[in-house]
Amino acid sequence: MELLQLEHFGKTLRLEASLAGWQQLYWGGHIVSQLTATENQASKSTHHFELSQQVKQLTGEEADAIAVPAHIIKCRLEIDLNWQPFEIKYQLVVDGRVVAQGQRNSKDIEQQVPMETVKVEKKFSLLGLFSLGFKLLKSAKIIKVVLAGASLAAYSWFFSFQFALSLLACLVFHEYGHIRAMKHFAMKTKGIYLIPFVGGLAVTDEKINTRWQDVVISIMGPTFGLILSFACLLVYWLTGNLFFAGLAVFNALLNLFNLLPILPLDGGHILKSISFSMNSRVGLIACICGAALGVFVSYSLGLALLGFLLLIGSLEIVFEWRTRYQSHLLPLDKYGQLVSAVWYMLTVAGLIAIIFYFADSGDRLLALPLKILGT
């Protein structure tokens, strides 16, 4: 991941590093220094490199430029790097004189625009194909209206017009949570696209730089969904209208499924960011124990489907744990891991509580979400 950019003799001096320990220093696109993981065990490291400056002088009446031997400029970049919590202090020295110094934290990494675009390996998924197609068509704003109309028609065909409108409102509110999080990180958004029988997409062309951004953007959708379910529950208590009860419980079910630890669902992004930020085997063991506890609780509550999907998704994340060093995303510190985990569990608990509340109402339709989870 890119940690530092400095202007140096007309070109950009760029430092890249990974959690595995290696560092590479570029000047104008060319590597001038690098440290391997075995060479860079401590937080403090120094990059030594030399630059040649061609000197020209004028001689005689013709004033011809005659090159003289190049002047060698000795440079060194001193780094004090801590990953969790992230902080990098740097000092650039040229010919024994300090020309630049400072420090950066995770906020600076969130706001930076990397010079080199990171190529992320894409896995095949139906949702990914939809996303790619919509990005190609995003310049035509009418596509949003067409997709919204198609979604409304599709859901009305299978259910009712009123239920279709309510479902679309739930999807839009969920995606709006993602949009608000993106705007919080000053990311430009392309709007919300509703996809028949798939859900919705909050689209942006900008890339995230930290695991914290990934967590916040991912979890804000289900958080907004939880707020909407509680709002519908409150209206149901005030009016006694079963329509709002149904909206609350089915919206809770949709958002709960979205929090499953399976990529590309929001839950997959959240748990992957938490587990991949744990550097030690103790962290991996804690992740496995947490997943096992979640599966046990799910089966104890009779939520067999939820427990099964939680097991499959957790295993997928555990198997990919070794590849965490290859990511360009800045990891969460311990505080960020704790906040993310608590936020995730409270959101899941709130959605399950709403589903259980209406399961005891005696209405078959309102008890359906719990039966689905117990399948």
DOVOTI-533358 format. One record per residue (C-alpha): residue in three letters; x, y, z negated; residue number from 0. Coordinates in nm, 3 decimals. Layout:
BEGIN
+--------+---------+---------+---------+-----+
: residu :    east :   north :      up : num :
+--------+---------+---------+---------+-----+
:    Ala :       X :       Y :       Z : NUM :
...
+--------+---------+---------+---------+-----+
This chain:
BEGIN
+--------+---------+---------+---------+-----+
: residu :    east :   north :      up : num :
+--------+---------+---------+---------+-----+
:    Met :   0.000 :   0.000 :   0.000 :   0 :
:    Glu :   0.113 :   0.356 :   0.067 :   1 :
:    Leu :   0.220 :   0.533 :  -0.251 :   2 :
:    Leu :   0.402 :   0.847 :  -0.141 :   3 :
:    Gln :   0.443 :   1.093 :   0.146 :   4 :
:    Leu :   0.706 :   1.368 :   0.154 :   5 :
:    Glu :   0.819 :   1.604 :   0.429 :   6 :
:    His :   1.191 :   1.552 :   0.478 :   7 :
:    Phe :   1.397 :   1.720 :   0.753 :   8 :
:    Gly :   1.102 :   1.757 :   0.989 :   9 :
:    Lys :   0.971 :   1.403 :   0.947 :  10 :
:    Thr :   0.758 :   1.222 :   0.691 :  11 :
:    Leu :   0.927 :   1.015 :   0.424 :  12 :
:    Arg :   0.679 :   0.741 :   0.331 :  13 :
:    Leu :   0.702 :   0.486 :   0.050 :  14 :
:    Glu :   0.508 :   0.161 :   0.066 :  15 :
:    Ala :   0.500 :  -0.104 :  -0.207 :  16 :
:    Ser :   0.307 :  -0.407 :  -0.325 :  17 :
:    Leu :   0.223 :  -0.571 :  -0.655 :  18 :
:    Ala :   0.458 :  -0.853 :  -0.555 :  19 :
:    Gly :   0.749 :  -0.615 :  -0.616 :  20 :
:    Trp :   0.882 :  -0.520 :  -0.273 :  21 :
:    Gln :   0.922 :  -0.159 :  -0.161 :  22 :
:    Gln :   0.987 :  -0.013 :   0.183 :  23 :
:    Leu :   1.089 :   0.346 :   0.255 :  24 :
:    Tyr :   1.019 :   0.490 :   0.602 :  25 :
:    Trp :   1.149 :   0.810 :   0.757 :  26 :
:    Gly :   0.968 :   0.908 :   1.075 :  27 :
:    Gly :   0.838 :   0.555 :   1.128 :  28 :
:    His :   1.176 :   0.380 :   1.078 :  29 :
:    Ile :   1.278 :   0.184 :   0.769 :  30 :
:    Val :   1.569 :   0.352 :   0.591 :  31 :
:    Ser :   1.564 :   0.149 :   0.269 :  32 :
:    Gln :   1.390 :  -0.153 :   0.126 :  33 :
:    Leu :   1.390 :  -0.351 :  -0.197 :  34 :
:    Thr :   1.280 :  -0.712 :  -0.224 :  35 :
:    Ala :   1.077 :  -0.850 :  -0.511 :  36 :
:    Thr :   1.386 :  -1.011 :  -0.665 :  37 :
:    Glu :   1.583 :  -0.685 :  -0.645 :  38 :
:    Asn :   1.307 :  -0.476 :  -0.799 :  39 :
:    Gln :   1.220 :  -0.625 :  -1.138 :  40 :
:    Ala :   1.209 :  -0.306 :  -1.347 :  41 :
:    Ser :   0.969 :  -0.012 :  -1.319 :  42 :
:    Lys :   1.255 :   0.219 :  -1.222 :  43 :
:    Ser :   1.421 :   0.181 :  -0.883 :  44 :
:    Thr :   1.634 :   0.389 :  -0.647 :  45 :
:    His :   1.642 :   0.399 :  -0.268 :  46 :
:    His :   1.975 :   0.508 :  -0.118 :  47 :
:    Phe :   1.989 :   0.612 :   0.246 :  48 :
:    Glu :   2.191 :   0.838 :   0.476 :  49 :
:    Leu :   2.083 :   1.072 :   0.757 :  50 :
:    Ser :   2.306 :   1.223 :   1.021 :  51 :
:    Gln :   2.271 :   1.587 :   1.120 :  52 :
:    Gln :   2.415 :   1.684 :   1.459 :  53 :
:    Val :   2.599 :   2.017 :   1.439 :  54 :
:    Lys :   2.644 :   2.238 :   1.749 :  55 :
:    Gln :   2.870 :   2.537 :   1.804 :  56 :
:    Leu :   2.921 :   2.794 :   2.081 :  57 :
:    Thr :   3.266 :   2.832 :   2.241 :  58 :
:    Gly :   3.399 :   3.057 :   2.519 :  59 :
:    Glu :   3.215 :   3.287 :   2.749 :  60 :
:    Glu :   2.998 :   3.007 :   2.886 :  61 :
:    Ala :   2.856 :   2.948 :   2.539 :  62 :
:    Asp :   2.827 :   2.581 :   2.611 :  63 :
:    Ala :   2.691 :   2.367 :   2.332 :  64 :
:    Ile :   2.967 :   2.132 :   2.230 :  65 :
:    Ala :   2.874 :   1.860 :   1.984 :  66 :
:    Val :   3.102 :   1.808 :   1.689 :  67 :
:    Pro :   3.102 :   1.506 :   1.460 :  68 :
:    Ala :   2.769 :   1.465 :   1.283 :  69 :
:    His :   2.735 :   1.571 :   0.922 :  70 :
:    Ile :   2.628 :   1.280 :   0.699 :  71 :
:    Ile :   2.353 :   1.368 :   0.451 :  72 :
:    Lys :   2.337 :   1.139 :   0.149 :  73 :
:    Cys :   1.987 :   1.095 :   0.008 :  74 :
:    Arg :   1.830 :   0.898 :  -0.269 :  75 :
:    Leu :   1.472 :   0.858 :  -0.387 :  76 :
:    Glu :   1.437 :   0.772 :  -0.755 :  77 :
:    Ile :   1.112 :   0.598 :  -0.849 :  78 :
:    Asp :   0.951 :   0.517 :  -1.182 :  79 :
:    Leu :   0.647 :   0.304 :  -1.095 :  80 :
:    Asn :   0.381 :   0.154 :  -1.324 :  81 :
:    Trp :   0.090 :  -0.035 :  -1.169 :  82 :
:    Gln :  -0.154 :  -0.063 :  -1.461 :  83 :
:    Pro :  -0.243 :   0.208 :  -1.539 :  84 :
:    Phe :  -0.106 :   0.337 :  -1.211 :  85 :
:    Glu :   0.144 :   0.619 :  -1.221 :  86 :
:    Ile :   0.445 :   0.694 :  -1.005 :  87 :
:    Lys :   0.711 :   0.953 :  -1.085 :  88 :
:    Tyr :   0.957 :   1.042 :  -0.811 :  89 :
:    Gln :   1.262 :   1.257 :  -0.752 :  90 :
:    Leu :   1.424 :   1.316 :  -0.412 :  91 :
:    Val :   1.792 :   1.408 :  -0.422 :  92 :
:    Val :   1.986 :   1.533 :  -0.118 :  93 :
:    Asp :   2.364 :   1.570 :  -0.141 :  94 :
:    Gly :   2.341 :   1.579 :  -0.519 :  95 :
:    Arg :   2.067 :   1.844 :  -0.528 :  96 :
:    Val :   1.704 :   1.776 :  -0.633 :  97 :
:    Val :   1.476 :   1.894 :  -0.349 :  98 :
:    Ala :   1.144 :   1.740 :  -0.454 :  99 :
:    Gln :   0.995 :   1.580 :  -0.762 : 100 :
:    Gly :   0.654 :   1.506 :  -0.908 : 101 :
:    Gln :   0.412 :   1.233 :  -1.004 : 102 :
:    Arg :   0.093 :   1.071 :  -0.873 : 103 :
:    Asn :  -0.190 :   0.873 :  -1.032 : 104 :
:    Ser :  -0.486 :   0.667 :  -0.915 : 105 :
:    Lys :  -0.692 :   0.980 :  -0.836 : 106 :
:    Asp :  -0.427 :   1.088 :  -0.585 : 107 :
:    Ile :  -0.432 :   0.744 :  -0.420 : 108 :
:    Glu :  -0.813 :   0.755 :  -0.391 : 109 :
:    Gln :  -0.801 :   1.083 :  -0.200 : 110 :
:    Gln :  -0.508 :   1.013 :   0.031 : 111 :
:    Val :  -0.535 :   0.928 :   0.400 : 112 :
:    Pro :  -0.275 :   0.662 :   0.485 : 113 :
:    Met :  -0.054 :   0.735 :   0.787 : 114 :
:    Glu :  -0.066 :   0.372 :   0.894 : 115 :
:    Thr :  -0.405 :   0.203 :   0.921 : 116 :
:    Val :  -0.410 :  -0.123 :   0.728 : 117 :
:    Lys :  -0.527 :  -0.417 :   0.934 : 118 :
:    Val :  -0.761 :  -0.629 :   0.727 : 119 :
:    Glu :  -0.830 :  -0.985 :   0.835 : 120 :
:    Lys :  -1.198 :  -1.017 :   0.915 : 121 :
:    Lys :  -1.391 :  -1.331 :   0.833 : 122 :
:    Phe :  -1.675 :  -1.440 :   1.052 : 123 :
:    Ser :  -2.014 :  -1.351 :   0.912 : 124 :
:    Leu :  -2.352 :  -1.267 :   1.056 : 125 :
:    Leu :  -2.359 :  -0.951 :   0.846 : 126 :
:    Gly :  -2.021 :  -0.853 :   0.988 : 127 :
:    Leu :  -2.153 :  -0.890 :   1.344 : 128 :
:    Phe :  -2.450 :  -0.670 :   1.263 : 129 :
:    Ser :  -2.219 :  -0.414 :   1.106 : 130 :
:    Leu :  -1.994 :  -0.407 :   1.412 : 131 :
:    Gly :  -2.288 :  -0.367 :   1.647 : 132 :
:    Phe :  -2.430 :  -0.077 :   1.451 : 133 :
:    Lys :  -2.097 :   0.100 :   1.432 : 134 :
:    Leu :  -2.081 :   0.088 :   1.811 : 135 :
:    Leu :  -2.427 :   0.241 :   1.832 : 136 :
:    Lys :  -2.405 :   0.485 :   1.544 : 137 :
:    Ser :  -2.358 :   0.781 :   1.777 : 138 :
:    Ala :  -2.718 :   0.740 :   1.890 : 139 :
:    Lys :  -2.921 :   0.864 :   1.594 : 140 :
:    Ile :  -3.240 :   0.718 :   1.739 : 141 :
:    Ile :  -3.108 :   0.370 :   1.656 : 142 :
:    Lys :  -3.191 :   0.433 :   1.290 : 143 :
:    Val :  -3.554 :   0.500 :   1.375 : 144 :
:    Val :  -3.571 :   0.197 :   1.604 : 145 :
:    Leu :  -3.426 :  -0.034 :   1.339 : 146 :
:    Ala :  -3.652 :   0.105 :   1.067 : 147 :
:    Gly :  -3.954 :   0.050 :   1.292 : 148 :
:    Ala :  -3.841 :  -0.304 :   1.375 : 149 :
:    Ser :  -3.793 :  -0.383 :   1.005 : 150 :
:    Leu :  -4.137 :  -0.245 :   0.919 : 151 :
:    Ala :  -4.300 :  -0.447 :   1.196 : 152 :
:    Ala :  -4.115 :  -0.767 :   1.100 : 153 :
:    Tyr :  -4.201 :  -0.749 :   0.731 : 154 :
:    Ser :  -4.561 :  -0.648 :   0.806 : 155 :
:    Trp :  -4.598 :  -0.954 :   1.029 : 156 :
:    Phe :  -4.498 :  -1.191 :   0.749 : 157 :
:    Phe :  -4.648 :  -1.004 :   0.454 : 158 :
:    Ser :  -4.861 :  -0.691 :   0.461 : 159 :
:    Phe :  -4.812 :  -0.335 :   0.578 : 160 :
:    Gln :  -4.819 :  -0.202 :   0.222 : 161 :
:    Phe :  -4.566 :  -0.459 :   0.102 : 162 :
:    Ala :  -4.343 :  -0.388 :   0.403 : 163 :
:    Leu :  -4.337 :  -0.016 :   0.324 : 164 :
:    Ser :  -4.256 :  -0.088 :  -0.039 : 165 :
:    Leu :  -3.978 :  -0.329 :   0.055 : 166 :
:    Leu :  -3.820 :  -0.073 :   0.289 : 167 :
:    Ala :  -3.838 :   0.187 :   0.012 : 168 :
:    Cys :  -3.652 :  -0.052 :  -0.221 : 169 :
:    Leu :  -3.385 :  -0.117 :   0.042 : 170 :
:    Val :  -3.338 :   0.253 :   0.115 : 171 :
:    Phe :  -3.309 :   0.335 :  -0.256 : 172 :
:    His :  -3.051 :   0.058 :  -0.299 : 173 :
:    Glu :  -2.843 :   0.179 :  -0.003 : 174 :
:    Tyr :  -2.873 :   0.538 :  -0.123 : 175 :
:    Gly :  -2.685 :   0.427 :  -0.434 : 176 :
:    His :  -2.395 :   0.323 :  -0.210 : 177 :
:    Ile :  -2.416 :   0.655 :  -0.024 : 178 :
:    Arg :  -2.399 :   0.856 :  -0.347 : 179 :
:    Ala :  -2.090 :   0.663 :  -0.456 : 180 :
:    Met :  -1.921 :   0.724 :  -0.121 : 181 :
:    Lys :  -1.990 :   1.095 :  -0.146 : 182 :
:    His :  -1.852 :   1.094 :  -0.500 : 183 :
:    Phe :  -1.519 :   0.985 :  -0.349 : 184 :
:    Ala :  -1.553 :   1.251 :  -0.075 : 185 :
:    Met :  -1.603 :   0.989 :   0.196 : 186 :
:    Lys :  -1.796 :   1.084 :   0.508 : 187 :
:    Thr :  -2.105 :   0.868 :   0.555 : 188 :
:    Lys :  -2.291 :   0.769 :   0.870 : 189 :
:    Gly :  -2.625 :   0.707 :   0.706 : 190 :
:    Ile :  -2.838 :   0.402 :   0.627 : 191 :
:    Tyr :  -2.931 :   0.132 :   0.877 : 192 :
:    Leu :  -3.219 :  -0.107 :   0.803 : 193 :
:    Ile :  -3.175 :  -0.453 :   0.954 : 194 :
:    Pro :  -3.477 :  -0.685 :   0.993 : 195 :
:    Phe :  -3.451 :  -0.992 :   0.763 : 196 :
:    Val :  -3.098 :  -0.897 :   0.655 : 197 :
:    Gly :  -3.142 :  -0.583 :   0.444 : 198 :
:    Gly :  -2.961 :  -0.256 :   0.488 : 199 :
:    Leu :  -2.618 :  -0.108 :   0.547 : 200 :
:    Ala :  -2.464 :   0.214 :   0.419 : 201 :
:    Val :  -2.209 :   0.297 :   0.687 : 202 :
:    Thr :  -1.883 :   0.491 :   0.665 : 203 :
:    Asp :  -1.577 :   0.496 :   0.890 : 204 :
:    Glu :  -1.338 :   0.580 :   0.609 : 205 :
:    Lys :  -1.133 :   0.318 :   0.425 : 206 :
:    Ile :  -1.109 :   0.276 :   0.050 : 207 :
:    Asn :  -0.769 :   0.287 :  -0.119 : 208 :
:    Thr :  -0.838 :   0.148 :  -0.468 : 209 :
:    Arg :  -1.023 :  -0.139 :  -0.634 : 210 :
:    Trp :  -1.209 :   0.116 :  -0.849 : 211 :
:    Gln :  -1.360 :   0.271 :  -0.536 : 212 :
:    Asp :  -1.465 :  -0.076 :  -0.420 : 213 :
:    Val :  -1.631 :  -0.151 :  -0.755 : 214 :
:    Val :  -1.817 :   0.180 :  -0.787 : 215 :
:    Ile :  -1.941 :   0.183 :  -0.427 : 216 :
:    Ser :  -2.054 :  -0.181 :  -0.451 : 217 :
:    Ile :  -2.228 :  -0.165 :  -0.789 : 218 :
:    Met :  -2.409 :   0.165 :  -0.739 : 219 :
:    Gly :  -2.655 :   0.000 :  -0.500 : 220 :
:    Pro :  -2.779 :  -0.258 :  -0.754 : 221 :
:    Thr :  -2.766 :   0.007 :  -1.028 : 222 :
:    Phe :  -3.003 :   0.227 :  -0.830 : 223 :
:    Gly :  -3.215 :  -0.084 :  -0.770 : 224 :
:    Leu :  -3.230 :  -0.148 :  -1.145 : 225 :
:    Ile :  -3.337 :   0.213 :  -1.206 : 226 :
:    Leu :  -3.614 :   0.176 :  -0.948 : 227 :
:    Ser :  -3.739 :  -0.147 :  -1.109 : 228 :
:    Phe :  -3.755 :   0.017 :  -1.452 : 229 :
:    Ala :  -3.936 :   0.316 :  -1.298 : 230 :
:    Cys :  -4.195 :   0.083 :  -1.142 : 231 :
:    Leu :  -4.226 :  -0.100 :  -1.474 : 232 :
:    Leu :  -4.298 :   0.229 :  -1.649 : 233 :
:    Val :  -4.564 :   0.321 :  -1.392 : 234 :
:    Tyr :  -4.718 :  -0.025 :  -1.439 : 235 :
:    Trp :  -4.737 :   0.029 :  -1.817 : 236 :
:    Leu :  -4.904 :   0.367 :  -1.764 : 237 :
:    Thr :  -5.152 :   0.263 :  -1.493 : 238 :
:    Gly :  -5.191 :  -0.113 :  -1.525 : 239 :
:    Asn :  -5.165 :  -0.139 :  -1.145 : 240 :
:    Leu :  -5.026 :  -0.482 :  -1.049 : 241 :
:    Phe :  -4.882 :  -0.339 :  -0.728 : 242 :
:    Phe :  -4.608 :  -0.163 :  -0.927 : 243 :
:    Ala :  -4.550 :  -0.478 :  -1.132 : 244 :
:    Gly :  -4.490 :  -0.676 :  -0.813 : 245 :
:    Leu :  -4.264 :  -0.403 :  -0.676 : 246 :
:    Ala :  -4.058 :  -0.403 :  -0.997 : 247 :
:    Val :  -4.006 :  -0.779 :  -1.013 : 248 :
:    Phe :  -3.937 :  -0.843 :  -0.643 : 249 :
:    Asn :  -3.701 :  -0.546 :  -0.626 : 250 :
:    Ala :  -3.520 :  -0.693 :  -0.928 : 251 :
:    Leu :  -3.490 :  -1.027 :  -0.746 : 252 :
:    Leu :  -3.346 :  -0.864 :  -0.432 : 253 :
:    Asn :  -3.084 :  -0.672 :  -0.629 : 254 :
:    Leu :  -2.997 :  -0.974 :  -0.843 : 255 :
:    Phe :  -2.920 :  -1.181 :  -0.533 : 256 :
:    Asn :  -2.709 :  -0.892 :  -0.407 : 257 :
:    Leu :  -2.496 :  -0.921 :  -0.722 : 258 :
:    Leu :  -2.405 :  -1.284 :  -0.657 : 259 :
:    Pro :  -2.025 :  -1.326 :  -0.639 : 260 :
:    Ile :  -2.031 :  -1.415 :  -0.271 : 261 :
:    Leu :  -1.876 :  -1.202 :   0.001 : 262 :
:    Pro :  -1.989 :  -0.983 :   0.169 : 263 :
:    Leu :  -2.252 :  -0.922 :  -0.103 : 264 :
:    Asp :  -2.192 :  -0.644 :  -0.355 : 265 :
:    Gly :  -2.128 :  -0.893 :  -0.635 : 266 :
:    Gly :  -1.851 :  -1.056 :  -0.433 : 267 :
:    His :  -1.672 :  -0.722 :  -0.395 : 268 :
:    Ile :  -1.709 :  -0.641 :  -0.764 : 269 :
:    Leu :  -1.583 :  -0.970 :  -0.907 : 270 :
:    Lys :  -1.307 :  -0.993 :  -0.647 : 271 :
:    Ser :  -1.181 :  -0.648 :  -0.744 : 272 :
:    Ile :  -1.184 :  -0.741 :  -1.114 : 273 :
:    Ser :  -1.017 :  -1.081 :  -1.078 : 274 :
:    Phe :  -0.760 :  -0.966 :  -0.821 : 275 :
:    Ser :  -0.651 :  -0.687 :  -1.056 : 276 :
:    Met :  -0.542 :  -0.943 :  -1.317 : 277 :
:    Asn :  -0.171 :  -1.005 :  -1.268 : 278 :
:    Ser :  -0.108 :  -1.282 :  -1.519 : 279 :
:    Arg :  -0.229 :  -1.639 :  -1.537 : 280 :
:    Val :  -0.407 :  -1.539 :  -1.857 : 281 :
:    Gly :  -0.623 :  -1.312 :  -1.644 : 282 :
:    Leu :  -0.700 :  -1.599 :  -1.406 : 283 :
:    Ile :  -0.794 :  -1.825 :  -1.697 : 284 :
:    Ala :  -1.019 :  -1.550 :  -1.835 : 285 :
:    Cys :  -1.186 :  -1.518 :  -1.494 : 286 :
:    Ile :  -1.247 :  -1.895 :  -1.476 : 287 :
:    Cys :  -1.383 :  -1.904 :  -1.832 : 288 :
:    Gly :  -1.612 :  -1.610 :  -1.758 : 289 :
:    Ala :  -1.746 :  -1.782 :  -1.446 : 290 :
:    Ala :  -1.798 :  -2.107 :  -1.637 : 291 :
:    Leu :  -1.985 :  -1.919 :  -1.910 : 292 :
:    Gly :  -2.206 :  -1.753 :  -1.649 : 293 :
:    Val :  -2.290 :  -2.089 :  -1.491 : 294 :
:    Phe :  -2.368 :  -2.241 :  -1.834 : 295 :
:    Val :  -2.594 :  -1.950 :  -1.933 : 296 :
:    Ser :  -2.773 :  -1.964 :  -1.595 : 297 :
:    Tyr :  -2.851 :  -2.336 :  -1.630 : 298 :
:    Ser :  -2.947 :  -2.290 :  -1.996 : 299 :
:    Leu :  -3.205 :  -2.030 :  -1.893 : 300 :
:    Gly :  -3.335 :  -2.258 :  -1.620 : 301 :
:    Leu :  -3.187 :  -2.044 :  -1.340 : 302 :
:    Ala :  -3.046 :  -2.338 :  -1.143 : 303 :
:    Leu :  -3.017 :  -2.157 :  -0.809 : 304 :
:    Leu :  -2.842 :  -1.860 :  -0.969 : 305 :
:    Gly :  -2.602 :  -2.090 :  -1.153 : 306 :
:    Phe :  -2.519 :  -2.288 :  -0.838 : 307 :
:    Leu :  -2.448 :  -1.980 :  -0.628 : 308 :
:    Leu :  -2.247 :  -1.827 :  -0.913 : 309 :
:    Leu :  -2.031 :  -2.142 :  -0.923 : 310 :
:    Ile :  -1.971 :  -2.143 :  -0.545 : 311 :
:    Gly :  -1.890 :  -1.773 :  -0.534 : 312 :
:    Ser :  -1.656 :  -1.790 :  -0.833 : 313 :
:    Leu :  -1.464 :  -2.083 :  -0.684 : 314 :
:    Glu :  -1.417 :  -1.887 :  -0.361 : 315 :
:    Ile :  -1.267 :  -1.593 :  -0.553 : 316 :
:    Val :  -1.043 :  -1.820 :  -0.764 : 317 :
:    Phe :  -0.907 :  -1.991 :  -0.450 : 318 :
:    Glu :  -0.821 :  -1.652 :  -0.298 : 319 :
:    Trp :  -0.658 :  -1.525 :  -0.619 : 320 :
:    Arg :  -0.304 :  -1.596 :  -0.495 : 321 :
:    Thr :  -0.351 :  -1.358 :  -0.202 : 322 :
:    Arg :  -0.412 :  -1.056 :  -0.427 : 323 :
:    Tyr :  -0.055 :  -0.929 :  -0.376 : 324 :
:    Gln :  -0.121 :  -0.889 :  -0.003 : 325 :
:    Ser :  -0.397 :  -0.633 :  -0.057 : 326 :
:    His :  -0.342 :  -0.263 :   0.019 : 327 :
:    Leu :  -0.587 :  -0.165 :  -0.258 : 328 :
:    Leu :  -0.458 :  -0.020 :  -0.583 : 329 :
:    Pro :  -0.562 :  -0.260 :  -0.864 : 330 :
:    Leu :  -0.778 :  -0.176 :  -1.162 : 331 :
:    Asp :  -0.606 :  -0.108 :  -1.491 : 332 :
:    Lys :  -0.725 :  -0.293 :  -1.804 : 333 :
:    Tyr :  -0.973 :  -0.018 :  -1.888 : 334 :
:    Gly :  -1.113 :  -0.028 :  -1.535 : 335 :
:    Gln :  -1.145 :  -0.407 :  -1.550 : 336 :
:    Leu :  -1.336 :  -0.386 :  -1.879 : 337 :
:    Val :  -1.569 :  -0.108 :  -1.760 : 338 :
:    Ser :  -1.638 :  -0.290 :  -1.433 : 339 :
:    Ala :  -1.713 :  -0.621 :  -1.607 : 340 :
:    Val :  -1.944 :  -0.461 :  -1.866 : 341 :
:    Trp :  -2.121 :  -0.255 :  -1.599 : 342 :
:    Tyr :  -2.173 :  -0.567 :  -1.386 : 343 :
:    Met :  -2.303 :  -0.782 :  -1.675 : 344 :
:    Leu :  -2.540 :  -0.513 :  -1.803 : 345 :
:    Thr :  -2.685 :  -0.465 :  -1.453 : 346 :
:    Val :  -2.736 :  -0.840 :  -1.409 : 347 :
:    Ala :  -2.888 :  -0.868 :  -1.758 : 348 :
:    Gly :  -3.130 :  -0.582 :  -1.689 : 349 :
:    Leu :  -3.251 :  -0.736 :  -1.362 : 350 :
:    Ile :  -3.296 :  -1.081 :  -1.522 : 351 :
:    Ala :  -3.484 :  -0.925 :  -1.814 : 352 :
:    Ile :  -3.740 :  -0.769 :  -1.576 : 353 :
:    Ile :  -3.789 :  -1.103 :  -1.397 : 354 :
:    Phe :  -3.841 :  -1.286 :  -1.729 : 355 :
:    Tyr :  -4.078 :  -1.018 :  -1.855 : 356 :
:    Phe :  -4.320 :  -1.060 :  -1.567 : 357 :
:    Ala :  -4.283 :  -1.440 :  -1.562 : 358 :
:    Asp :  -4.484 :  -1.451 :  -1.886 : 359 :
:    Ser :  -4.762 :  -1.229 :  -1.751 : 360 :
:    Gly :  -4.970 :  -1.526 :  -1.633 : 361 :
:    Asp :  -4.985 :  -1.398 :  -1.276 : 362 :
:    Arg :  -4.858 :  -1.657 :  -1.025 : 363 :
:    Leu :  -4.717 :  -1.401 :  -0.785 : 364 :
:    Leu :  -4.526 :  -1.218 :  -1.058 : 365 :
:    Ala :  -4.385 :  -1.551 :  -1.184 : 366 :
:    Leu :  -4.262 :  -1.647 :  -0.835 : 367 :
:    Pro :  -3.914 :  -1.482 :  -0.863 : 368 :
:    Leu :  -3.833 :  -1.688 :  -1.174 : 369 :
:    Lys :  -3.949 :  -2.005 :  -0.998 : 370 :
:    Ile :  -3.722 :  -1.921 :  -0.705 : 371 :
:    Leu :  -3.424 :  -1.880 :  -0.938 : 372 :
:    Gly :  -3.509 :  -2.210 :  -1.109 : 373 :
:    Thr :  -3.523 :  -2.406 :  -0.784 : 374 :
+--------+---------+---------+---------+-----+
